[in-house]
Amino acid sequence: MNKIKRISALTGAILLLLLYISTLVFALIDSPLTNDLLTASIGATILIPVLLYGFLLFCRLRNQNQEEN
């Protein structure tokens, strides 16, 4: 289980880094799609950490239930 948590944390960190870079690029580009892409990038920047936190919380609760049984 620790390996899955480490992989998900690393994947989340890489995704967040890419989203931060893409948000910066979208903010500087002048294109008709820029506003939509910037909004999606900022939304994903908020959503991904929330989902990762939920996944880690689920793993923690699952491990506690397995230890009790």
ZANU-919635 format. One record per atom (N, C-alpha, C, O): residue number from 1; x, y, z. Coordinates in nm, 2 decimals, decimal comma. Layout:
<rokes>
num:NUM&x:X&y:Y&z:Z $
...
</rokes>
This chain:
<rokes>
num:1&x:0,08&y:-0,12&z:0,00 $
num:1&x:0,00&y:0,00&z:0,00 $
num:1&x:0,09&y:0,13&z:0,00 $
num:1&x:0,05&y:0,23&z:-0,06 $
num:2&x:0,20&y:0,12&z:0,07 $
num:2&x:0,29&y:0,24&z:0,07 $
num:2&x:0,34&y:0,27&z:-0,07 $
num:2&x:0,36&y:0,39&z:-0,10 $
num:3&x:0,36&y:0,17&z:-0,15 $
num:3&x:0,41&y:0,19&z:-0,28 $
num:3&x:0,31&y:0,27&z:-0,37 $
num:3&x:0,34&y:0,36&z:-0,45 $
num:4&x:0,18&y:0,23&z:-0,35 $
num:4&x:0,07&y:0,29&z:-0,42 $
num:4&x:0,06&y:0,44&z:-0,38 $
num:4&x:0,04&y:0,53&z:-0,46 $
num:5&x:0,07&y:0,46&z:-0,25 $
num:5&x:0,06&y:0,60&z:-0,20 $
num:5&x:0,18&y:0,69&z:-0,25 $
num:5&x:0,16&y:0,80&z:-0,28 $
num:6&x:0,30&y:0,63&z:-0,26 $
num:6&x:0,41&y:0,70&z:-0,31 $
num:6&x:0,40&y:0,74&z:-0,45 $
num:6&x:0,43&y:0,85&z:-0,50 $
num:7&x:0,35&y:0,64&z:-0,53 $
num:7&x:0,34&y:0,66&z:-0,67 $
num:7&x:0,23&y:0,77&z:-0,70 $
num:7&x:0,25&y:0,85&z:-0,78 $
num:8&x:0,12&y:0,76&z:-0,62 $
num:8&x:0,01&y:0,86&z:-0,64 $
num:8&x:0,06&y:1,00&z:-0,60 $
num:8&x:0,03&y:1,10&z:-0,66 $
num:9&x:0,14&y:1,01&z:-0,49 $
num:9&x:0,19&y:1,14&z:-0,45 $
num:9&x:0,29&y:1,20&z:-0,55 $
num:9&x:0,29&y:1,32&z:-0,58 $
num:10&x:0,38&y:1,11&z:-0,61 $
num:10&x:0,47&y:1,16&z:-0,71 $
num:10&x:0,40&y:1,20&z:-0,84 $
num:10&x:0,43&y:1,30&z:-0,90 $
num:11&x:0,30&y:1,12&z:-0,88 $
num:11&x:0,22&y:1,16&z:-0,99 $
num:11&x:0,14&y:1,29&z:-0,97 $
num:11&x:0,14&y:1,37&z:-1,06 $
num:12&x:0,09&y:1,31&z:-0,86 $
num:12&x:0,02&y:1,43&z:-0,83 $
num:12&x:0,11&y:1,55&z:-0,83 $
num:12&x:0,07&y:1,66&z:-0,87 $
num:13&x:0,23&y:1,53&z:-0,77 $
num:13&x:0,33&y:1,64&z:-0,77 $
num:13&x:0,37&y:1,68&z:-0,91 $
num:13&x:0,38&y:1,80&z:-0,94 $
num:14&x:0,39&y:1,58&z:-1,00 $
num:14&x:0,43&y:1,61&z:-1,13 $
num:14&x:0,32&y:1,68&z:-1,21 $
num:14&x:0,34&y:1,77&z:-1,28 $
num:15&x:0,19&y:1,63&z:-1,19 $
num:15&x:0,08&y:1,69&z:-1,25 $
num:15&x:0,06&y:1,84&z:-1,21 $
num:15&x:0,03&y:1,92&z:-1,29 $
num:16&x:0,08&y:1,86&z:-1,08 $
num:16&x:0,07&y:2,00&z:-1,03 $
num:16&x:0,17&y:2,09&z:-1,09 $
num:16&x:0,14&y:2,20&z:-1,13 $
num:17&x:0,29&y:2,04&z:-1,10 $
num:17&x:0,40&y:2,12&z:-1,16 $
num:17&x:0,37&y:2,15&z:-1,31 $
num:17&x:0,39&y:2,26&z:-1,35 $
num:18&x:0,32&y:2,05&z:-1,38 $
num:18&x:0,28&y:2,08&z:-1,52 $
num:18&x:0,16&y:2,17&z:-1,53 $
num:18&x:0,16&y:2,25&z:-1,62 $
num:19&x:0,07&y:2,16&z:-1,44 $
num:19&x:-0,04&y:2,26&z:-1,44 $
num:19&x:0,00&y:2,40&z:-1,41 $
num:19&x:-0,05&y:2,49&z:-1,47 $
num:20&x:0,09&y:2,42&z:-1,31 $
num:20&x:0,14&y:2,55&z:-1,28 $
num:20&x:0,21&y:2,61&z:-1,41 $
num:20&x:0,20&y:2,73&z:-1,44 $
num:21&x:0,29&y:2,53&z:-1,47 $
num:21&x:0,36&y:2,58&z:-1,59 $
num:21&x:0,26&y:2,61&z:-1,70 $
num:21&x:0,27&y:2,71&z:-1,77 $
num:22&x:0,16&y:2,52&z:-1,72 $
num:22&x:0,06&y:2,55&z:-1,83 $
num:22&x:-0,02&y:2,67&z:-1,79 $
num:22&x:-0,06&y:2,75&z:-1,88 $
num:23&x:-0,05&y:2,69&z:-1,67 $
num:23&x:-0,13&y:2,81&z:-1,63 $
num:23&x:-0,05&y:2,94&z:-1,66 $
num:23&x:-0,10&y:3,04&z:-1,71 $
num:24&x:0,08&y:2,94&z:-1,63 $
num:24&x:0,17&y:3,05&z:-1,67 $
num:24&x:0,17&y:3,07&z:-1,82 $
num:24&x:0,16&y:3,19&z:-1,87 $
num:25&x:0,18&y:2,97&z:-1,90 $
num:25&x:0,19&y:2,98&z:-2,04 $
num:25&x:0,05&y:3,03&z:-2,10 $
num:25&x:0,05&y:3,12&z:-2,18 $
num:26&x:-0,06&y:2,98&z:-2,05 $
num:26&x:-0,19&y:3,02&z:-2,09 $
num:26&x:-0,21&y:3,17&z:-2,06 $
num:26&x:-0,28&y:3,24&z:-2,13 $
num:27&x:-0,16&y:3,21&z:-1,94 $
num:27&x:-0,18&y:3,35&z:-1,90 $
num:27&x:-0,10&y:3,45&z:-1,99 $
num:27&x:-0,14&y:3,56&z:-2,01 $
num:28&x:0,00&y:3,40&z:-2,05 $
num:28&x:0,09&y:3,49&z:-2,14 $
num:28&x:0,05&y:3,48&z:-2,29 $
num:28&x:0,09&y:3,57&z:-2,36 $
num:29&x:-0,02&y:3,38&z:-2,33 $
num:29&x:-0,05&y:3,36&z:-2,47 $
num:29&x:-0,18&y:3,44&z:-2,50 $
num:29&x:-0,27&y:3,45&z:-2,42 $
num:30&x:-0,18&y:3,50&z:-2,62 $
num:30&x:-0,30&y:3,57&z:-2,67 $
num:30&x:-0,36&y:3,49&z:-2,78 $
num:30&x:-0,32&y:3,50&z:-2,89 $
num:31&x:-0,47&y:3,42&z:-2,74 $
num:31&x:-0,54&y:3,33&z:-2,84 $
num:31&x:-0,69&y:3,33&z:-2,79 $
num:31&x:-0,72&y:3,35&z:-2,68 $
num:32&x:-0,78&y:3,29&z:-2,89 $
num:32&x:-0,92&y:3,29&z:-2,85 $
num:32&x:-0,95&y:3,18&z:-2,75 $
num:32&x:-1,04&y:3,19&z:-2,67 $
num:33&x:-0,87&y:3,07&z:-2,75 $
num:33&x:-0,89&y:2,96&z:-2,65 $
num:33&x:-0,83&y:2,98&z:-2,52 $
num:33&x:-0,85&y:2,90&z:-2,43 $
num:34&x:-0,75&y:3,08&z:-2,50 $
num:34&x:-0,67&y:3,10&z:-2,38 $
num:34&x:-0,75&y:3,11&z:-2,26 $
num:34&x:-0,72&y:3,05&z:-2,16 $
num:35&x:-0,86&y:3,18&z:-2,26 $
num:35&x:-0,94&y:3,20&z:-2,14 $
num:35&x:-1,00&y:3,07&z:-2,10 $
num:35&x:-1,00&y:3,04&z:-1,98 $
num:36&x:-1,05&y:2,99&z:-2,19 $
num:36&x:-1,10&y:2,85&z:-2,15 $
num:36&x:-0,99&y:2,76&z:-2,10 $
num:36&x:-1,01&y:2,69&z:-2,00 $
num:37&x:-0,88&y:2,76&z:-2,16 $
num:37&x:-0,77&y:2,68&z:-2,12 $
num:37&x:-0,71&y:2,72&z:-1,98 $
num:37&x:-0,68&y:2,64&z:-1,90 $
num:38&x:-0,71&y:2,85&z:-1,96 $
num:38&x:-0,66&y:2,91&z:-1,83 $
num:38&x:-0,76&y:2,87&z:-1,72 $
num:38&x:-0,72&y:2,83&z:-1,61 $
num:39&x:-0,89&y:2,88&z:-1,75 $
num:39&x:-0,99&y:2,84&z:-1,65 $
num:39&x:-0,98&y:2,69&z:-1,62 $
num:39&x:-0,99&y:2,65&z:-1,50 $
num:40&x:-0,96&y:2,61&z:-1,72 $
num:40&x:-0,95&y:2,46&z:-1,69 $
num:40&x:-0,82&y:2,43&z:-1,62 $
num:40&x:-0,83&y:2,34&z:-1,53 $
num:41&x:-0,72&y:2,50&z:-1,65 $
num:41&x:-0,59&y:2,47&z:-1,58 $
num:41&x:-0,60&y:2,51&z:-1,43 $
num:41&x:-0,55&y:2,44&z:-1,34 $
num:42&x:-0,66&y:2,63&z:-1,40 $
num:42&x:-0,67&y:2,67&z:-1,26 $
num:42&x:-0,77&y:2,58&z:-1,19 $
num:42&x:-0,75&y:2,54&z:-1,07 $
num:43&x:-0,88&y:2,53&z:-1,25 $
num:43&x:-0,97&y:2,44&z:-1,19 $
num:43&x:-0,90&y:2,31&z:-1,16 $
num:43&x:-0,93&y:2,25&z:-1,05 $
num:44&x:-0,82&y:2,26&z:-1,25 $
num:44&x:-0,75&y:2,13&z:-1,23 $
num:44&x:-0,65&y:2,14&z:-1,12 $
num:44&x:-0,62&y:2,05&z:-1,04 $
num:45&x:-0,59&y:2,26&z:-1,11 $
num:45&x:-0,49&y:2,29&z:-1,00 $
num:45&x:-0,55&y:2,28&z:-0,87 $
num:45&x:-0,49&y:2,24&z:-0,77 $
num:46&x:-0,68&y:2,31&z:-0,86 $
num:46&x:-0,75&y:2,30&z:-0,73 $
num:46&x:-0,81&y:2,16&z:-0,71 $
num:46&x:-0,80&y:2,11&z:-0,60 $
num:47&x:-0,85&y:2,10&z:-0,82 $
num:47&x:-0,92&y:1,97&z:-0,81 $
num:47&x:-0,82&y:1,85&z:-0,78 $
num:47&x:-0,85&y:1,77&z:-0,70 $
num:48&x:-0,71&y:1,85&z:-0,84 $
num:48&x:-0,61&y:1,74&z:-0,82 $
num:48&x:-0,57&y:1,72&z:-0,68 $
num:48&x:-0,57&y:1,61&z:-0,63 $
num:49&x:-0,53&y:1,83&z:-0,61 $
num:49&x:-0,49&y:1,81&z:-0,47 $
num:49&x:-0,61&y:1,76&z:-0,38 $
num:49&x:-0,59&y:1,68&z:-0,29 $
num:50&x:-0,73&y:1,80&z:-0,41 $
num:50&x:-0,84&y:1,76&z:-0,34 $
num:50&x:-0,87&y:1,61&z:-0,36 $
num:50&x:-0,89&y:1,53&z:-0,27 $
num:51&x:-0,85&y:1,56&z:-0,48 $
num:51&x:-0,87&y:1,42&z:-0,51 $
num:51&x:-0,76&y:1,34&z:-0,45 $
num:51&x:-0,79&y:1,23&z:-0,40 $
num:52&x:-0,64&y:1,39&z:-0,46 $
num:52&x:-0,53&y:1,31&z:-0,39 $
num:52&x:-0,55&y:1,30&z:-0,24 $
num:52&x:-0,52&y:1,20&z:-0,18 $
num:53&x:-0,59&y:1,41&z:-0,18 $
num:53&x:-0,62&y:1,40&z:-0,04 $
num:53&x:-0,73&y:1,30&z:-0,01 $
num:53&x:-0,72&y:1,23&z:0,09 $
num:54&x:-0,83&y:1,30&z:-0,09 $
num:54&x:-0,94&y:1,20&z:-0,07 $
num:54&x:-0,89&y:1,06&z:-0,09 $
num:54&x:-0,93&y:0,97&z:-0,01 $
num:55&x:-0,80&y:1,04&z:-0,18 $
num:55&x:-0,75&y:0,90&z:-0,20 $
num:55&x:-0,66&y:0,86&z:-0,09 $
num:55&x:-0,68&y:0,75&z:-0,04 $
num:56&x:-0,58&y:0,95&z:-0,04 $
num:56&x:-0,49&y:0,91&z:0,08 $
num:56&x:-0,58&y:0,89&z:0,20 $
num:56&x:-0,55&y:0,81&z:0,29 $
num:57&x:-0,68&y:0,97&z:0,22 $
num:57&x:-0,77&y:0,95&z:0,34 $
num:57&x:-0,84&y:0,82&z:0,33 $
num:57&x:-0,86&y:0,75&z:0,43 $
num:58&x:-0,89&y:0,78&z:0,21 $
num:58&x:-0,95&y:0,65&z:0,18 $
num:58&x:-0,85&y:0,54&z:0,22 $
num:58&x:-0,89&y:0,44&z:0,28 $
num:59&x:-0,73&y:0,55&z:0,17 $
num:59&x:-0,63&y:0,45&z:0,20 $
num:59&x:-0,60&y:0,44&z:0,35 $
num:59&x:-0,59&y:0,32&z:0,41 $
num:60&x:-0,60&y:0,55&z:0,42 $
num:60&x:-0,58&y:0,55&z:0,57 $
num:60&x:-0,69&y:0,48&z:0,64 $
num:60&x:-0,67&y:0,40&z:0,73 $
num:61&x:-0,82&y:0,51&z:0,60 $
num:61&x:-0,93&y:0,45&z:0,66 $
num:61&x:-0,94&y:0,31&z:0,63 $
num:61&x:-0,98&y:0,23&z:0,72 $
num:62&x:-0,91&y:0,27&z:0,51 $
num:62&x:-0,91&y:0,13&z:0,47 $
num:62&x:-0,81&y:0,05&z:0,55 $
num:62&x:-0,84&y:-0,07&z:0,60 $
num:63&x:-0,69&y:0,10&z:0,58 $
num:63&x:-0,59&y:0,03&z:0,66 $
num:63&x:-0,63&y:0,02&z:0,80 $
num:63&x:-0,61&y:-0,09&z:0,86 $
num:64&x:-0,70&y:0,12&z:0,86 $
num:64&x:-0,75&y:0,11&z:0,99 $
num:64&x:-0,86&y:0,00&z:1,00 $
num:64&x:-0,86&y:-0,07&z:1,10 $
num:65&x:-0,94&y:-0,01&z:0,91 $
num:65&x:-1,05&y:-0,11&z:0,91 $
num:65&x:-0,99&y:-0,25&z:0,90 $
num:65&x:-1,04&y:-0,35&z:0,96 $
num:66&x:-0,88&y:-0,27&z:0,82 $
num:66&x:-0,82&y:-0,40&z:0,80 $
num:66&x:-0,75&y:-0,44&z:0,93 $
num:66&x:-0,74&y:-0,56&z:0,96 $
num:67&x:-0,69&y:-0,34&z:1,00 $
num:67&x:-0,62&y:-0,38&z:1,13 $
num:67&x:-0,71&y:-0,42&z:1,24 $
num:67&x:-0,68&y:-0,50&z:1,32 $
num:68&x:-0,83&y:-0,36&z:1,24 $
num:68&x:-0,93&y:-0,39&z:1,34 $
num:68&x:-0,99&y:-0,53&z:1,32 $
num:68&x:-1,03&y:-0,60&z:1,41 $
num:69&x:-1,00&y:-0,58&z:1,19 $
num:69&x:-1,06&y:-0,71&z:1,16 $
num:69&x:-0,96&y:-0,82&z:1,18 $
num:69&x:-0,99&y:-0,93&z:1,16 $
</rokes>
